[in-house]
């Protein structure tokens, strides 16, 4: 089983302040599970990074596998937006992350489960 890590978790990993999260990260990193991230997550982290954080961020992403965003991911994300944008306020980035998790049969590790009301999404 794979785990797709959301932006909020990777931000906490890079900050190194939440010991419970870091412990869980260490356990996941030592397991045989594939750790994925979405290009949406990469964009969010790079957008907020300071120049002195670039090397550490690049090293972090080198240890993870990027989930592809392809036509099927776009279709699934569009379905999620159609169903959940008005009722739950789901935004494009979260719809793409959810679609990547579902299509890659990955559990989603996020601290913002309310952003992912899709019943197909399973959480780590």
C-alpha positions as semicolon CSV with decimal commas, in nm:
position;residue;x (nm);y (nm);z (nm)
1;X;0,000;0,000;0,000
2;X;0,116;0,352;-0,080
3;X;0,072;0,672;0,115
4;X;0,020;1,007;-0,059
5;X;0,141;1,285;0,169
6;X;-0,044;1,616;0,163
7;X;0,120;1,959;0,176
8;X;0,035;2,026;0,539
9;X;0,217;1,711;0,653
10;X;0,529;1,784;0,446
11;X;0,536;2,141;0,579
12;X;0,541;2,002;0,931
13;X;0,812;1,752;0,835
14;X;1,033;2,033;0,705
15;X;0,969;2,251;1,011
16;X;1,053;1,969;1,251
17;X;0,841;2,098;1,539
18;X;0,565;1,838;1,581
19;X;0,735;1,541;1,748
20;X;0,433;1,309;1,711
21;X;0,415;1,378;1,339
22;X;0,793;1,339;1,301
23;X;0,778;1,006;1,482
24;X;0,505;0,885;1,251
25;X;0,704;1,015;0,952
26;X;1,006;0,818;1,069
27;X;0,800;0,500;1,099
28;X;0,655;0,550;0,752
29;X;0,998;0,624;0,605
30;X;1,137;0,301;0,753
31;X;0,846;0,091;0,626
32;X;0,822;-0,077;0,286
33;X;0,539;0,154;0,180
34;X;0,583;0,383;-0,119
35;X;0,554;0,748;-0,021
36;X;0,395;0,965;-0,288
37;X;0,330;1,335;-0,327
38;X;0,126;1,530;-0,578
39;X;0,262;1,798;-0,812
40;X;0,004;2,022;-0,640
41;X;0,188;1,964;-0,312
42;X;0,522;2,038;-0,476
43;X;0,384;2,366;-0,614
44;X;0,246;2,467;-0,275
45;X;0,573;2,395;-0,093
46;X;0,795;2,560;-0,353
47;X;0,567;2,867;-0,358
48;X;0,614;2,914;0,017
49;X;0,982;2,821;0,040
50;X;1,256;3,065;0,128
51;X;1,580;3,048;-0,068
52;X;1,768;2,900;0,228
53;X;1,514;2,613;0,231
54;X;1,555;2,517;-0,136
55;X;1,824;2,253;-0,088
56;X;1,642;2,079;0,196
57;X;1,317;2,085;0,001
58;X;1,485;1,943;-0,309
59;X;1,639;1,666;-0,098
60;X;1,301;1,585;0,057
61;X;1,129;1,553;-0,282
62;X;1,414;1,333;-0,409
63;X;1,322;1,074;-0,145
64;X;0,956;1,060;-0,253
65;X;0,776;0,951;-0,567
66;X;0,563;1,201;-0,757
67;X;0,215;1,073;-0,840
68;X;0,131;1,141;-1,204
69;X;-0,132;1,394;-1,297
70;X;-0,275;1,271;-1,624
71;X;-0,604;1,281;-1,811
72;X;-0,765;1,025;-1,580
73;X;-0,658;1,225;-1,275
74;X;-0,807;1,537;-1,431
75;X;-1,135;1,359;-1,504
76;X;-1,159;1,224;-1,150
77;X;-1,073;1,563;-1,000
78;X;-1,341;1,722;-1,219
79;X;-1,597;1,472;-1,088
80;X;-1,497;1,560;-0,731
81;X;-1,531;1,932;-0,802
82;X;-1,874;1,881;-0,957
83;X;-1,995;1,686;-0,655
84;X;-1,821;1,863;-0,365
85;X;-1,728;2,219;-0,462
86;X;-2,057;2,379;-0,360
87;X;-2,148;2,149;-0,073
88;X;-1,804;2,118;0,089
89;X;-1,595;2,398;-0,063
90;X;-1,352;2,156;-0,230
91;X;-1,094;2,344;-0,435
92;X;-0,904;2,233;-0,744
93;X;-0,581;2,148;-0,563
94;X;-0,756;1,925;-0,311
95;X;-0,961;1,759;-0,585
96;X;-0,640;1,677;-0,775
97;X;-0,472;1,544;-0,461
98;X;-0,774;1,327;-0,378
99;X;-0,789;1,194;-0,734
100;X;-0,416;1,112;-0,728
101;X;-0,458;0,925;-0,400
102;X;-0,758;0,725;-0,521
103;X;-0,616;0,641;-0,864
104;X;-0,283;0,533;-0,713
105;X;-0,462;0,324;-0,449
106;X;-0,283;0,525;-0,182
107;X;-0,396;0,626;0,162
108;X;-0,394;1,004;0,203
109;X;-0,199;1,148;0,495
110;X;-0,336;1,492;0,569
111;X;-0,409;1,701;0,875
112;X;-0,711;1,853;0,698
113;X;-0,948;1,562;0,644
114;X;-1,242;1,802;0,604
115;X;-1,092;1,905;0,268
116;X;-1,148;1,550;0,142
117;X;-1,513;1,446;0,183
118;X;-1,486;1,194;-0,103
119;X;-1,594;0,852;0,021
120;X;-1,330;0,679;-0,194
121;X;-1,046;0,853;-0,010
122;X;-0,890;0,645;0,266
123;X;-0,667;0,805;0,525
124;X;-0,333;0,711;0,673
